[in-house]
Amino acid sequence: MAVIPGEQARVGNSTWKEVERAFIAAVEQRVFSGATVVVRKGDSIVFEGAFGFRTLEPETSPMKLDTVFDLSSLTKPLATTLAVMLLRRDGRLRLDDRVTRFFHNFGVHGKAHVTFRQLLAHCSGLAAWRPFYQQVAEIERGGKVNFVASQGAKEFIFEQIHREKPEYAPASRALYSDLNFMLLGETVEQIGGIALNRFCRDRIFRPLGLRATDFIDISLVRSRRFEPVPEMFAATSFCAFRKRLLIGEVEDENAYAMGGVAGHAGLFAPVREVDRIVHVLLRCYAGASDYLPADTVREFWTRDKSVKGSTWALGWDSPSPDFSSSGHHFSPHAVGHLGFTGTSIWIEPEKAIAISILTNRVHPTRDNQAIREFRPRIHDLIMAALGEAGA
């Protein structure tokens, strides 16, 4: 397969050639079909590039820097967590409030003392994942027409989460959980009085000048009030549940069953706009922007101490001491997050370094796990190019 960088990487100096070669080699080796990357140091972008292909099937099409990706679990920090930060700033939510303050039925099965801080830090006791989409599909097969991806399906899933039995005592262990963020998405809607995508559009995307970042509401697609342009998107996998190749449609089945708008997945964006959000957060962290108070960003970017040994901050992860996807040169004070589709962000706040990498490693199949070895290697190469290796 010929490697065709979608757009020539913008390189500040020759030390970045090795980074560029690593991306090109990863495309050749089918680590992913394509990738985009932005590396930031302070207020400057020092490297950016697009490599490989946004689609391999049904035909090859080159990747571009403005290609829009399914961010998958980057939805958690970039949309849901940021929305919670805004609610906290406005005094409408306290992190140590119990979830039952807003959802009285959630307290069943011993969950009455679970807090929003515990949801954000993945130590609430909730399960990692449940196949809610299968239950939703079964209800539709039972005669409820167009139930999948409806508002009713979304409310059904919320009700199932409220009724969940915890898998462990709150704050006794850390377990990465989509359910935590589905519930946080519902919280934003409950407090904000509008849908999560509307809240994020009005309070995050528009104020930050983002033009291509949003959730894709399936109800609008079905009614033809919105039709995604396939040429804008990086394709993801052939979905066995939906029996089609996904382009401009959320990869995560539970998010699809919820209509494409959920707290754990569903956000789409190009890499430069991911970097834009991160840049604003870095400026807030340094006290250089009034979008969010510095102490709020610093609190959310500090490892939570509820569970000994947990790497989780609030809505963000930090490097693990063993095999971290961030590589070997980020400090324990760094924060980041991964997405199932092949997306990632890693940030070194004190040095104002941010690396945003978007890939569609699930295209055309989810079975490709080669990105696990690529991620730490590429972050090490980038940090070396920044002069941070061994720093």
DRENLUMDO-641788 format. One record per residue (C-alpha): x, y, z; residue number from 0; residue in three letters. Coordinates in steps of 0.1 Angstrom, whole numbers, padded with zeros to 4 digits. Layout:
N
DRENDREN|X|Y|Z|NUM|ALA $
...
END
This chain:
391
DRENDREN|0000|0000|0000|0|MET $
DRENDREN|0014|0034|-0009|1|ALA $
DRENDREN|0016|0058|0019|2|VAL $
DRENDREN|0000|0092|0011|3|ILE $
DRENDREN|0003|0118|0038|4|PRO $
DRENDREN|-0030|0136|0036|5|GLY $
DRENDREN|-0013|0169|0041|6|GLU $
DRENDREN|0024|0176|0046|7|GLN $
DRENDREN|0033|0179|0082|8|ALA $
DRENDREN|0043|0213|0094|9|ARG $
DRENDREN|0077|0209|0110|10|VAL $
DRENDREN|0095|0234|0130|11|GLY $
DRENDREN|0130|0218|0126|12|ASN $
DRENDREN|0147|0187|0114|13|SER $
DRENDREN|0143|0169|0147|14|THR $
DRENDREN|0106|0163|0138|15|TRP $
DRENDREN|0114|0142|0108|16|LYS $
DRENDREN|0117|0111|0130|17|GLU $
DRENDREN|0082|0118|0143|18|VAL $
DRENDREN|0069|0122|0108|19|GLU $
DRENDREN|0086|0090|0097|20|ARG $
DRENDREN|0070|0071|0126|21|ALA $
DRENDREN|0035|0081|0116|22|PHE $
DRENDREN|0042|0072|0079|23|ILE $
DRENDREN|0055|0038|0090|24|ALA $
DRENDREN|0025|0032|0113|25|ALA $
DRENDREN|0002|0037|0083|26|VAL $
DRENDREN|0023|0012|0062|27|GLU $
DRENDREN|0022|-0013|0091|28|GLN $
DRENDREN|-0016|-0009|0094|29|ARG $
DRENDREN|-0014|0004|0130|30|VAL $
DRENDREN|-0042|0027|0118|31|PHE $
DRENDREN|-0054|0037|0084|32|SER $
DRENDREN|-0048|0074|0091|33|GLY $
DRENDREN|-0039|0099|0117|34|ALA $
DRENDREN|-0038|0137|0125|35|THR $
DRENDREN|-0016|0152|0152|36|VAL $
DRENDREN|-0011|0186|0168|37|VAL $
DRENDREN|0017|0193|0192|38|VAL $
DRENDREN|0015|0224|0213|39|ARG $
DRENDREN|0041|0242|0235|40|LYS $
DRENDREN|0026|0273|0252|41|GLY $
DRENDREN|0008|0294|0228|42|ASP $
DRENDREN|0025|0279|0197|43|SER $
DRENDREN|0018|0249|0176|44|ILE $
DRENDREN|0052|0234|0170|45|VAL $
DRENDREN|0042|0204|0149|46|PHE $
DRENDREN|0011|0193|0130|47|GLU $
DRENDREN|0004|0168|0103|48|GLY $
DRENDREN|-0021|0144|0086|49|ALA $
DRENDREN|-0010|0110|0075|50|PHE $
DRENDREN|-0025|0081|0056|51|GLY $
DRENDREN|-0062|0077|0048|52|PHE $
DRENDREN|-0095|0087|0063|53|ARG $
DRENDREN|-0111|0057|0045|54|THR $
DRENDREN|-0098|0025|0031|55|LEU $
DRENDREN|-0133|0011|0023|56|GLU $
DRENDREN|-0152|0014|0001|57|PRO $
DRENDREN|-0124|0034|-0015|58|GLU $
DRENDREN|-0092|0051|-0003|59|THR $
DRENDREN|-0094|0088|0005|60|SER $
DRENDREN|-0065|0108|0020|61|PRO $
DRENDREN|-0065|0122|0055|62|MET $
DRENDREN|-0065|0159|0060|63|LYS $
DRENDREN|-0059|0181|0090|64|LEU $
DRENDREN|-0096|0192|0090|65|ASP $
DRENDREN|-0109|0156|0089|66|THR $
DRENDREN|-0135|0151|0116|67|VAL $
DRENDREN|-0130|0121|0140|68|PHE $
DRENDREN|-0153|0102|0163|69|ASP $
DRENDREN|-0135|0111|0195|70|LEU $
DRENDREN|-0150|0082|0214|71|SER $
DRENDREN|-0141|0085|0251|72|SER $
DRENDREN|-0124|0119|0247|73|LEU $
DRENDREN|-0161|0130|0250|74|THR $
DRENDREN|-0156|0124|0287|75|LYS $
DRENDREN|-0130|0152|0293|76|PRO $
DRENDREN|-0137|0175|0264|77|LEU $
DRENDREN|-0175|0177|0267|78|ALA $
DRENDREN|-0190|0162|0299|79|THR $
DRENDREN|-0162|0170|0323|80|THR $
DRENDREN|-0159|0205|0309|81|LEU $
DRENDREN|-0196|0210|0313|82|ALA $
DRENDREN|-0194|0198|0349|83|VAL $
DRENDREN|-0165|0223|0355|84|MET $
DRENDREN|-0188|0251|0342|85|LEU $
DRENDREN|-0216|0240|0365|86|LEU $
DRENDREN|-0192|0240|0394|87|ARG $
DRENDREN|-0179|0274|0385|88|ARG $
DRENDREN|-0215|0288|0384|89|ASP $
DRENDREN|-0223|0273|0419|90|GLY $
DRENDREN|-0249|0249|0404|91|ARG $
DRENDREN|-0231|0217|0413|92|LEU $
DRENDREN|-0208|0208|0442|93|ARG $
DRENDREN|-0184|0179|0436|94|LEU $
DRENDREN|-0192|0163|0470|95|ASP $
DRENDREN|-0230|0165|0465|96|ASP $
DRENDREN|-0246|0131|0465|97|ARG $
DRENDREN|-0260|0120|0432|98|VAL $
DRENDREN|-0294|0115|0450|99|THR $
DRENDREN|-0296|0153|0453|100|ARG $
DRENDREN|-0308|0153|0417|101|PHE $
DRENDREN|-0318|0117|0411|102|PHE $
DRENDREN|-0337|0103|0441|103|HIS $
DRENDREN|-0341|0068|0427|104|ASN $
DRENDREN|-0304|0064|0423|105|PHE $
DRENDREN|-0300|0057|0461|106|GLY $
DRENDREN|-0313|0021|0458|107|VAL $
DRENDREN|-0290|-0009|0465|108|HIS $
DRENDREN|-0268|0011|0488|109|GLY $
DRENDREN|-0258|0039|0464|110|LYS $
DRENDREN|-0272|0067|0485|111|ALA $
DRENDREN|-0238|0081|0494|112|HIS $
DRENDREN|-0222|0081|0459|113|VAL $
DRENDREN|-0210|0116|0450|114|THR $
DRENDREN|-0203|0134|0418|115|PHE $
DRENDREN|-0166|0135|0427|116|ARG $
DRENDREN|-0166|0097|0428|117|GLN $
DRENDREN|-0183|0095|0393|118|LEU $
DRENDREN|-0156|0118|0379|119|LEU $
DRENDREN|-0128|0098|0396|120|ALA $
DRENDREN|-0142|0064|0385|121|HIS $
DRENDREN|-0146|0051|0420|122|CYS $
DRENDREN|-0184|0052|0424|123|SER $
DRENDREN|-0190|0015|0426|124|GLY $
DRENDREN|-0208|0014|0392|125|LEU $
DRENDREN|-0199|-0013|0366|126|ALA $
DRENDREN|-0175|-0005|0338|127|ALA $
DRENDREN|-0200|-0012|0311|128|TRP $
DRENDREN|-0234|-0027|0303|129|ARG $
DRENDREN|-0248|-0037|0269|130|PRO $
DRENDREN|-0278|-0014|0272|131|PHE $
DRENDREN|-0281|-0012|0234|132|TYR $
DRENDREN|-0291|-0049|0233|133|GLN $
DRENDREN|-0320|-0042|0257|134|GLN $
DRENDREN|-0331|-0012|0237|135|VAL $
DRENDREN|-0330|-0033|0205|136|ALA $
DRENDREN|-0350|-0060|0221|137|GLU $
DRENDREN|-0377|-0035|0231|138|ILE $
DRENDREN|-0379|-0023|0195|139|GLU $
DRENDREN|-0381|-0058|0182|140|ARG $
DRENDREN|-0410|-0063|0207|141|GLY $
DRENDREN|-0430|-0037|0188|142|GLY $
DRENDREN|-0419|-0003|0199|143|LYS $
DRENDREN|-0413|0014|0165|144|VAL $
DRENDREN|-0381|0035|0161|145|ASN $
DRENDREN|-0372|0030|0198|146|PHE $
DRENDREN|-0335|0026|0191|147|VAL $
DRENDREN|-0317|0060|0192|148|ALA $
DRENDREN|-0349|0078|0206|149|SER $
DRENDREN|-0353|0100|0236|150|GLN $
DRENDREN|-0373|0072|0251|151|GLY $
DRENDREN|-0344|0048|0248|152|ALA $
DRENDREN|-0321|0074|0264|153|LYS $
DRENDREN|-0344|0077|0294|154|GLU $
DRENDREN|-0347|0039|0296|155|PHE $
DRENDREN|-0309|0037|0298|156|ILE $
DRENDREN|-0307|0064|0325|157|PHE $
DRENDREN|-0334|0044|0345|158|GLU $
DRENDREN|-0313|0012|0342|159|GLN $
DRENDREN|-0283|0031|0356|160|ILE $
DRENDREN|-0303|0044|0385|161|HIS $
DRENDREN|-0313|0009|0393|162|ARG $
DRENDREN|-0278|-0006|0390|163|GLU $
DRENDREN|-0264|-0026|0419|164|LYS $
DRENDREN|-0229|-0014|0427|165|PRO $
DRENDREN|-0200|-0038|0420|166|GLU $
DRENDREN|-0180|-0025|0449|167|TYR $
DRENDREN|-0182|-0001|0478|168|ALA $
DRENDREN|-0178|0036|0467|169|PRO $
DRENDREN|-0142|0048|0470|170|ALA $
DRENDREN|-0129|0013|0478|171|SER $
DRENDREN|-0113|0008|0443|172|ARG $
DRENDREN|-0110|0026|0409|173|ALA $
DRENDREN|-0128|0011|0379|174|LEU $
DRENDREN|-0130|0030|0346|175|TYR $
DRENDREN|-0167|0032|0339|176|SER $
DRENDREN|-0188|0045|0310|177|ASP $
DRENDREN|-0218|0044|0333|178|LEU $
DRENDREN|-0203|0071|0355|179|ASN $
DRENDREN|-0202|0094|0325|180|PHE $
DRENDREN|-0236|0085|0312|181|MET $
DRENDREN|-0249|0096|0345|182|LEU $
DRENDREN|-0228|0128|0345|183|LEU $
DRENDREN|-0243|0136|0311|184|GLY $
DRENDREN|-0277|0132|0325|185|GLU $
DRENDREN|-0267|0155|0354|186|THR $
DRENDREN|-0257|0182|0329|187|VAL $
DRENDREN|-0291|0179|0312|188|GLU $
DRENDREN|-0310|0179|0345|189|GLN $
DRENDREN|-0292|0210|0359|190|ILE $
DRENDREN|-0289|0228|0326|191|GLY $
DRENDREN|-0325|0222|0315|192|GLY $
DRENDREN|-0314|0214|0280|193|ILE $
DRENDREN|-0299|0185|0261|194|ALA $
DRENDREN|-0262|0178|0266|195|LEU $
DRENDREN|-0253|0187|0230|196|ASN $
DRENDREN|-0272|0220|0233|197|ARG $
DRENDREN|-0254|0228|0266|198|PHE $
DRENDREN|-0220|0220|0251|199|CYS $
DRENDREN|-0227|0239|0219|200|ARG $
DRENDREN|-0239|0270|0238|201|ASP $
DRENDREN|-0214|0270|0267|202|ARG $
DRENDREN|-0183|0253|0252|203|ILE $
DRENDREN|-0181|0250|0214|204|PHE $
DRENDREN|-0194|0284|0203|205|ARG $
DRENDREN|-0177|0304|0230|206|PRO $
DRENDREN|-0144|0288|0221|207|LEU $
DRENDREN|-0149|0294|0183|208|GLY $
DRENDREN|-0152|0257|0174|209|LEU $
DRENDREN|-0170|0252|0140|210|ARG $
DRENDREN|-0167|0215|0134|211|ALA $
DRENDREN|-0170|0201|0170|212|THR $
DRENDREN|-0203|0187|0181|213|ASP $
DRENDREN|-0224|0156|0188|214|PHE $
DRENDREN|-0243|0141|0158|215|ILE $
DRENDREN|-0279|0139|0169|216|ASP $
DRENDREN|-0294|0108|0152|217|ILE $
DRENDREN|-0329|0122|0155|218|SER $
DRENDREN|-0319|0151|0132|219|LEU $
DRENDREN|-0303|0127|0108|220|VAL $
DRENDREN|-0334|0105|0106|221|ARG $
DRENDREN|-0356|0135|0100|222|SER $
DRENDREN|-0332|0148|0074|223|ARG $
DRENDREN|-0328|0181|0092|224|ARG $
DRENDREN|-0291|0173|0093|225|PHE $
DRENDREN|-0271|0151|0069|226|GLU $
DRENDREN|-0234|0145|0077|227|PRO $
DRENDREN|-0212|0149|0047|228|VAL $
DRENDREN|-0192|0117|0045|229|PRO $
DRENDREN|-0161|0134|0030|230|GLU $
DRENDREN|-0157|0153|0062|231|MET $
DRENDREN|-0152|0122|0084|232|PHE $
DRENDREN|-0127|0096|0092|233|ALA $
DRENDREN|-0144|0062|0088|234|ALA $
DRENDREN|-0145|0038|0118|235|THR $
DRENDREN|-0155|0002|0118|236|SER $
DRENDREN|-0181|-0021|0101|237|PHE $
DRENDREN|-0206|-0024|0130|238|CYS $
DRENDREN|-0220|-0059|0135|239|ALA $
DRENDREN|-0249|-0045|0154|240|PHE $
DRENDREN|-0259|-0020|0127|241|ARG $
DRENDREN|-0246|-0041|0098|242|LYS $
DRENDREN|-0229|-0012|0081|243|ARG $
DRENDREN|-0196|0008|0078|244|LEU $
DRENDREN|-0198|0038|0101|245|LEU $
DRENDREN|-0189|0072|0087|246|ILE $
DRENDREN|-0201|0102|0106|247|GLY $
DRENDREN|-0221|0080|0130|248|GLU $
DRENDREN|-0210|0073|0166|249|VAL $
DRENDREN|-0190|0041|0169|250|GLU $
DRENDREN|-0201|0033|0205|251|ASP $
DRENDREN|-0233|0011|0205|252|GLU $
DRENDREN|-0247|0025|0238|253|ASN $
DRENDREN|-0242|0061|0226|254|ALA $
DRENDREN|-0259|0051|0193|255|TYR $
DRENDREN|-0288|0036|0213|256|ALA $
DRENDREN|-0291|0069|0232|257|MET $
DRENDREN|-0294|0089|0200|258|GLY $
DRENDREN|-0258|0098|0195|259|GLY $
DRENDREN|-0257|0123|0224|260|VAL $
DRENDREN|-0242|0108|0256|261|ALA $
DRENDREN|-0218|0117|0284|262|GLY $
DRENDREN|-0194|0089|0277|263|HIS $
DRENDREN|-0191|0090|0239|264|ALA $
DRENDREN|-0205|0108|0208|265|GLY $
DRENDREN|-0184|0139|0203|266|LEU $
DRENDREN|-0169|0145|0169|267|PHE $
DRENDREN|-0141|0170|0161|268|ALA $
DRENDREN|-0110|0177|0140|269|PRO $
DRENDREN|-0076|0177|0157|270|VAL $
DRENDREN|-0070|0214|0156|271|ARG $
DRENDREN|-0103|0220|0175|272|GLU $
DRENDREN|-0093|0194|0200|273|VAL $
DRENDREN|-0061|0213|0205|274|ASP $
DRENDREN|-0081|0245|0208|275|ARG $
DRENDREN|-0100|0232|0238|276|ILE $
DRENDREN|-0068|0220|0254|277|VAL $
DRENDREN|-0051|0253|0247|278|HIS $
DRENDREN|-0079|0272|0265|279|VAL $
DRENDREN|-0077|0248|0295|280|LEU $
DRENDREN|-0039|0253|0296|281|LEU $
DRENDREN|-0044|0291|0297|282|ARG $
DRENDREN|-0070|0287|0324|283|CYS $
DRENDREN|-0046|0265|0344|284|TYR $
DRENDREN|-0020|0293|0342|285|ALA $
DRENDREN|-0045|0320|0351|286|GLY $
DRENDREN|-0043|0336|0317|287|ALA $
DRENDREN|-0080|0331|0307|288|SER $
DRENDREN|-0112|0338|0325|289|ASP $
DRENDREN|-0131|0310|0308|290|TYR $
DRENDREN|-0126|0289|0339|291|LEU $
DRENDREN|-0109|0298|0372|292|PRO $
DRENDREN|-0074|0284|0376|293|ALA $
DRENDREN|-0082|0266|0408|294|ASP $
DRENDREN|-0110|0247|0391|295|THR $
DRENDREN|-0088|0234|0363|296|VAL $
DRENDREN|-0060|0226|0388|297|ARG $
DRENDREN|-0085|0206|0410|298|GLU $
DRENDREN|-0098|0186|0381|299|PHE $
DRENDREN|-0062|0180|0369|300|TRP $
DRENDREN|-0050|0167|0403|301|THR $
DRENDREN|-0050|0130|0410|302|ARG $
DRENDREN|-0079|0121|0432|303|ASP $
DRENDREN|-0068|0106|0466|304|LYS $
DRENDREN|-0100|0087|0473|305|SER $
DRENDREN|-0085|0054|0462|306|VAL $
DRENDREN|-0048|0046|0470|307|LYS $
DRENDREN|-0028|0040|0438|308|GLY $
DRENDREN|-0055|0053|0414|309|SER $
DRENDREN|-0042|0073|0385|310|THR $
DRENDREN|-0075|0091|0379|311|TRP $
DRENDREN|-0080|0128|0383|312|ALA $
DRENDREN|-0115|0143|0378|313|LEU $
DRENDREN|-0126|0133|0343|314|GLY $
DRENDREN|-0090|0129|0333|315|TRP $
DRENDREN|-0063|0102|0337|316|ASP $
DRENDREN|-0027|0106|0346|317|SER $
DRENDREN|0003|0084|0336|318|PRO $
DRENDREN|0005|0050|0352|319|SER $
DRENDREN|0038|0041|0367|320|PRO $
DRENDREN|0043|0010|0345|321|ASP $
DRENDREN|0033|0010|0309|322|PHE $
DRENDREN|0016|0043|0302|323|SER $
DRENDREN|0004|0053|0268|324|SER $
DRENDREN|0020|0087|0274|325|SER $
DRENDREN|0055|0071|0272|326|GLY $
DRENDREN|0084|0077|0296|327|HIS $
DRENDREN|0088|0115|0296|328|HIS $
DRENDREN|0055|0128|0311|329|PHE $
DRENDREN|0055|0136|0348|330|SER $
DRENDREN|0030|0121|0373|331|PRO $
DRENDREN|0014|0155|0373|332|HIS $
DRENDREN|0005|0152|0336|333|ALA $
DRENDREN|-0031|0145|0325|334|VAL $
DRENDREN|-0046|0128|0295|335|GLY $
DRENDREN|-0073|0105|0281|336|HIS $
DRENDREN|-0077|0078|0255|337|LEU $
DRENDREN|-0105|0070|0231|338|GLY $
DRENDREN|-0115|0036|0218|339|PHE $
DRENDREN|-0115|0047|0182|340|THR $
DRENDREN|-0077|0055|0184|341|GLY $
DRENDREN|-0078|0090|0198|342|THR $
DRENDREN|-0057|0105|0227|343|SER $
DRENDREN|-0046|0136|0245|344|ILE $
DRENDREN|-0016|0140|0268|345|TRP $
DRENDREN|-0009|0173|0286|346|ILE $
DRENDREN|0020|0185|0308|347|GLU $
DRENDREN|0004|0214|0325|348|PRO $
DRENDREN|0035|0231|0341|349|GLU $
DRENDREN|0053|0231|0308|350|LYS $
DRENDREN|0022|0239|0287|351|ALA $
DRENDREN|0029|0209|0264|352|ILE $
DRENDREN|-0001|0192|0248|353|ALA $
DRENDREN|-0001|0163|0223|354|ILE $
DRENDREN|-0034|0156|0205|355|SER $
DRENDREN|-0034|0125|0183|356|ILE $
DRENDREN|-0065|0114|0164|357|LEU $
DRENDREN|-0065|0080|0145|358|THR $
DRENDREN|-0092|0057|0132|359|ASN $
DRENDREN|-0074|0025|0143|360|ARG $
DRENDREN|-0108|0007|0143|361|VAL $
DRENDREN|-0112|0012|0105|362|HIS $
DRENDREN|-0121|-0012|0089|363|PRO $
DRENDREN|-0121|-0035|0120|364|THR $
DRENDREN|-0119|-0031|0157|365|ARG $
DRENDREN|-0096|-0061|0161|366|ASP $
DRENDREN|-0065|-0040|0154|367|ASN $
DRENDREN|-0047|-0035|0187|368|GLN $
DRENDREN|-0013|-0023|0174|369|ALA $
DRENDREN|-0019|0012|0186|370|ILE $
DRENDREN|-0010|0000|0222|371|ARG $
DRENDREN|0026|-0002|0213|372|GLU $
DRENDREN|0026|0028|0190|373|PHE $
DRENDREN|0012|0053|0216|374|ARG $
DRENDREN|0041|0053|0241|375|PRO $
DRENDREN|0067|0052|0213|376|ARG $
DRENDREN|0053|0082|0194|377|ILE $
DRENDREN|0049|0102|0226|378|HIS $
DRENDREN|0085|0095|0235|379|ASP $
DRENDREN|0096|0106|0200|380|LEU $
DRENDREN|0076|0138|0203|381|ILE $
DRENDREN|0089|0146|0237|382|MET $
DRENDREN|0124|0140|0225|383|ALA $
DRENDREN|0118|0164|0196|384|ALA $
DRENDREN|0106|0190|0222|385|LEU $
DRENDREN|0138|0185|0241|386|GLY $
DRENDREN|0119|0169|0270|387|GLU $
DRENDREN|0133|0134|0270|388|ALA $
DRENDREN|0149|0127|0303|389|GLY $
DRENDREN|0139|0162|0315|390|ALA $
END
